[in-house]
Structures are given as C-alpha cells and as structure tokens.
Amino acid sequence: MMHSNLAYSIQRLKPLGRWLYDHTPETLWERDTRTLPRYLQGRRRAYRRFARQHIVPLAFQADQSPEDYDPRPLLAEAGRLGFQSELLPWPLGRMPYRALLGGKIFCVALKAEEFCAACGGIGLSLLAHDLGMGPLLLSGHLPTLLRWHWPINRANLRGDVKLVAYAITEPGAGSDVEESEGAAQARYVTTARKAPGGYILNGQKVFISGGRHCDYVTVFAVLEREDGKKPQVDTDFTCFIAERERPGFRVGHRERKLGQRACDASQLFFDDVFVPQQNLVGTERSGWALNRNVLNYSRGPVGAIALGIARGAVEAATQFARETRLDNKPLIAYQEVQLGLAEMWLDTMAMRGMVWQSVRHSLPVQGVASAAKAFCGDIGFRVANRAMELMGDHGYLATWRAEKAMRDVRLNQIYEGANQINYLAFVESFWESDMARSGAEEAATSW
Amino acid sequence: MLDLDERRAIEATLRRFAAKIDQTLFGGEGPDGDLDRIPQLLAEAQAMAVIADPAPDAPGYELGVWGRGCQAEGPMRSLLSLSFLGEACAGFATAVHAQGLACLALDGQVHFPPATPLAAVFTPNYGVPLSARPRSVGSGLRLLDDGDALQLDGASHFLLAAGAPQRLACFAQKAGTNGAEPEWGVLVADVETAGIELSEVTGRTGLRAARQYHVRCNRVIIPPDRVLHVGQAARRVLGQVMACDWLGQAAIALGVARRSLCDSRAYSAQRYQGGQIIEEHASIQLLQGMAEYDIALLDAILYRHADEPLSSQDTSTLLRWALQARLAVVEHAQRAVTNCLQTLGGYGYMEDYGFEKRLRDVSTLKSLHGAPDQLKLYLNELARGK
C-alpha cells in the first residue's frame, strides 16, 4: 500500500526519475520470474499453472488418505506435458536447449518449488522419477542413455506412465554411504554377484520414494570382488536398473510417515534377482562416484522442495491474516502480524536465492548443492513453524495447511543425506580450496 | 510444599502409570495409539487421584491435577504429574489437564457427582482473554442482563476436555454500566441447556487423545445460582485458569522432550553408522547436548514458583511466570524433540518409533490457547503493569 502523498510525489518527478522509480504493484513471484531468462520464465509459469489446476485439488485428500491416492493419472498428465522428461533436450527429452549452456537443473528446481508449494507429497511423487533417472544420465554411458533413458522419456511423453525409483538407503546404512568418511565402513548388505550373462542381486532397500508405483529401480549394490575380499561401498559400489517384473523383486510395506504422505516410502526386496549385462548402469565399481554426483544434481532441487513447502505455508499464513479478524480489524492490519509475515517472506526469499544460485552452476557443485539443501531444510522448517504459530490455535488444524507444511518440510532435514551430512559435504567440498589453506597460500592471494 | 519423599512417591506412582499408558495405548498400530482405551485409562487416573474431580469426597478433588490442593500446596504436584504423563502420551496428559482446569474454574463453589466430565470455557477464536490489546477480546462469550434473567451469548473456541463434557465452566464478560470497563463473570452451564451447541474440533495435528470443542451460546438463560463469581473474583479465577493452562502445557511439553531424549539416547547406543556406534558421532552428541540444555532450561523455568501456594500468588506474577514457561515450550521443547528425532534419521520420521507423534504433539502445544506473538505482547503488557 503506497502512501497517497508518495504517489503524488512520484508523479512530480521528471520522466526519467519516474522511470527509475519502481512503484508498480507487481507480485514478488512475477518480479522474481522476470529476473529469469525467457525460456525459464515460461517454464515457471507452466509449472504454476499445472500445480494450481492439478495438484491443489488433490492435496488435502492425498495427505489424509495416502493409501487411497492413485498418483498415476496425475503422472500421466505431467508426462504428456513433458514435465517427466526434462533432463535431456529434444529429441531425447524436453529440457530447453539453452539449459545445456547454463544451469542444467534450473528447470527441475523451478518445478520443485511450484509443485511443492501446492503439496509437498504430490510434488515429491512427481519429482522422484527425475532422481531415479539421474544415474542413467550421469553414468555418461551412451548405450545406457539410448536403451533406457530415451524410451522411458518417450513413453512418458505419450502419457504411458513409466516411473523409475532410486534405491540406495538400507535398513543398516543411510547417510553414511553419502559421505567420504563413513562409506568405507558402511554396513551395506545389498550385493551383486556376477552370473553368466549378467548379475544376481540380493538385499533390501528402505524408504524408497515412489517404490510402490515404480516400473524400474536404479539400485545400488556392492559388487562381489574377484579376490574374495569383502566388498566396500567406496570401491565396489555399482548401479543397476531392474525392471519391476524381474523374478525375486518385490515391494514390501509402505512406511507410515509424518509428512509428504502422498508419496510412498516403501521397502524393496531383491531375492536372487537376475539382471542381464545390459542392465548395468555405466561401468562396474563406479557407483560411489555416480551416487555422489546424482546427489550433487538432486540436492539443489531438494532445497527447492523445502522452499516450495515453506512458500505454501507463508501463503496460507498470509491468507489467514487477511481473512481473520481481531477486534473488527483483519489480523494483517496489526504490526506484530506484519512483522511475523515479513520474517517468513524474507526467509523464503533467502531460500530462493540460495536455490537459484546453486542451480546456476553449469555443473552442480557438491558443496553448493549440499548447502542449499541443508539451509532450505532448516529454514523451511522454521518458516512452517512460524506460520503455525502466527495462526494460534488455527495453526494446528488441517484446514489451514500450515501444520501439513510443518510435517512435510521436516523430511527435508533428513532425506537426501541428513543435514549434518550435508554440512560435512560442504566442508569436504571446499576443504582444499577454502578451508585448509596454509598461511602462505592465504597471504599469496590476499590483498 | 512437597518434600523430597513426596516428590519421589509421586514420581514412582506416575512412572508406573505412564508405563501402563504406554502398554495400553501403543500396543498396536496407529500413530496415536488405541484411542478407544482412553476412558479406561481416565477411570484408572480417577481411582489413583491423578485426575481432578468435582466431588468433594473423591480423592482427586484435593490431589488431582489442578485440584483444590494446589491452592494451599502450590502447583508442584500437578506439574510433576503432567510432565510424567506427558512422557507417555501428551494427548492423555492434556485430557487430565483439561478436567483439572475446569475444576479449578469451579473454585470450590459448586460440586458435581464423581467423575462428571467438565470443560473450562475461556478461549477466544484468536487473542488472549485478559489482554487489553488491542481491546479485550474476552473469551468470546458475553453475559447479557435484560433485567429479568442473565443470558449467555456468543462463541468460544478450542476448549479442551477429557471426554464429551456434561457441564461447562464458562467465563464471560458483562458490559459495564455507565461506560465502565466490562466485568468478568464465571458461571456453570449444563451442555443440554437450550441454546448451547458444542461442535467437536477435528483434523488436529496432535494431542488427539484429548477432545476439543467450539461452543456457541444463543441467549442461554443462566439461573442466578449458577453464577459463581462476578467482577474481581471472577477475574482472579480466570487469571489462575489461564496461568495453570499455560503451565500445564509447558509441563506436558517438558515430559515429551524428556522422553524424546531418553529414547534418542537408547537408539543411538545401539545403532551403527559408518562403522561406529552413532552416539560416538559428534553430530549426534551435539543434537543430544542441545536437547539436554533445552530440557534443563524448560525445567528451571517451569518449577521456579511451583512450591508457592496458588492462593497466595499475585495474579499478574503468576501469569508472567506461566507465560514465560509456555513461551519456552515454543523454543526449547520443540527444538529438543526435533533434534532427538533427527538422531534417528529416516526412522525418526516414521510412526514406528514414536518421534513423529511427539513432534506433532509438541507442535500443537506450541500454538495451543494463544499465538506466541500474542503471548509475548501480553507478557510485556503485564510486565509494564498495564
């Protein structure tokens, strides 16, 4: 709300002065969008349209009764629009060509924010596929791309849903396989052993997002060593793609979780599952680097998931403050409420800055991606809590969506490596370049 | 004031009962336990004099949570009880707390048969009943005097109860004469009285073992003998009820936080990661160390005046203490719970380990009966002597 005298005063400025003074009542979302290159502006608008038309109407019920929610119709629609095949450009996928020169996953981060602002759980169910496809692309193995990545993209573009889940976490090993110190010692039990014409997989995975509905799994296993020694994650990790119908593969129970409930977190079992040689993703024993790089690519978008959920909470709190009255005035007219709202909006702006900065890098950087993921997880949780607090008793009711945001965003501090692991990944990433430099090196580059 | 032996006896009894609650409620599946067993547990709480009772010959009348005993003895017994019950189930503790608040509101002026379910009605849709900022919002209920009879009108929200209440202890404001400030009244109404509508609040994040309602009164006629206090006396009782409500919430949150840390320590002493038991990892130690600090701080604030008889505490001082404790819930109890949840990684987020329920419960306590910013404004208002 601009003071009337200020509007008058602006009109009194010279034309150039007026032009230099931004006083349009445009939304923050539009202003942010206009800072993006044109090809991303269009994408951001398309994602928001999709979220409002297709996700918002499903959000409440999908959270309340996740077992009854069937994500396939929504996934088919998203697939037809190209949202499930944005990791490669035409003719292999629907990534904008210009993204090849800049941030390759900027689209994914924008999509994550918009979808998750509508519903964290449904957003995750749409985004989990990109994570599953990650190893197929990042293995850098052309036959893998042509055999798997391209056909899956084509099927999704036809509306024939083909989903890939990403399976790494095990009952006894989680975040430790994602960091350097722990990987060598991790108690990893999913194994691969060579067999004529392929490999035999054995083991169990837990908390696999989208595991219930997936058609394929990109699964990591330690490949048995020819010298008979015990295989390790850091030297023997290998990635395979397994089709759902493979004998010996089965989906276990669906976890009952606090939030992001529309997307299942399932157990997967591999009991003597044979996969042919062509199902090897990339090369043998390259899995640790492959997993680490998938995380480098995914952690920025995971930060954007937290950002989206937090934005949803802020929008809910703002709507609440507009519509609730205290002593015949809307809450939003009170200074303490304005201060609370401003704090939340500012936090989401900082999160967006962090996410956009992280996905601008031509190739994702471990430390920057981890920083975005951990920062947004922590701040997102703070924002959702602040939204609940601002609403008082209404904050803990499902009606106003802030409690759902709190439950949803809490997962962002845990998955894709617990935040503590991400902080350490940041340190590791900049250890040589920034943190452990000697005094002489410091002096040589300082003013 | 309770001596050390009495405290130990309370702790031993309540811990045994807490273990029973654990066993009874959480044997099967479901994030909030088997809620059909709550009445059975409430009956046991009544037999053990843990829950307050409106019948003078029932043991809970004096010794139950927020029973008459706290006027002379101080709130220590109630706070200890709620914190131990909170360790087992915050929702059940809230149910016990709710019955106690209603008994406190009766102020010994009226009695009902043993185990009559009651609810105290004093919370508006938004804001703090006694705060003068921006202008007193009251409880949402007004007391109208048309010359012949008193009538209760308006709506009050988010009242808590152990079960479906039969009687309501309502706080309402009556317009002052000749432009004077409105004055408070406290009265009792039967829920079956014509003009009273109760609607249950559903879709809550946590504390699901307790019941919650909105109440709407449409010119409900109140016989004079149902009005317990008017004016300063009613205001004093309301101050006590509000203060004990916030203190009780803080005590329950303390219990939730304490149990979280205990379970986190047990888990981290068994679980390996990166070839090491996780309690040896600095990241886990930092999380648990912070929780230890948060719990100690909440503990110190909560029990600061707990041995002083409630009847001798000045209302403003009592409310300031209660607000400080309640605000500490926001910051310290929730942080302790979420940090402990983090030590379990993905398992903490799933229903099986109980942490997701504790986070939902403590997050609900954080916003229950007052947005923290509104409470901070009220605390400052009291501190300035307004």
Interface residues (C-beta under 8 A of the other chain):
Chain A: T169 G172 A173 G174 S175 D176 E179 E181 G182 A183 A184 Q185 A186 R187 V206 F207 E255 R256 K257 L258 G259 A265 T324 L326 D327 K329 L331 Y334 E336 V337 G340 F381 N385 M388 E389 L390 M391 G392 D393 H394 G395 Y396 L397 A398 T399 E403 M406 R407 R410 L411 Q413 I414 Y415 A418 N419 Q420 L424
Chain B: E29 P31 T123 N125 Y126 G127 P134 R135 V137 H157 F158 V201 G203 R204 T205 G206 Y272 Q273 G274 G275 Q276 S283 L287 V330 Q334 T338 L341 Q342 G345 G346 G348 Y349 M350 E351 D352 E356 L359 R360 S363 T364 K366 S367 L368 H369 G370 A371 P372 D373 Q374 L377
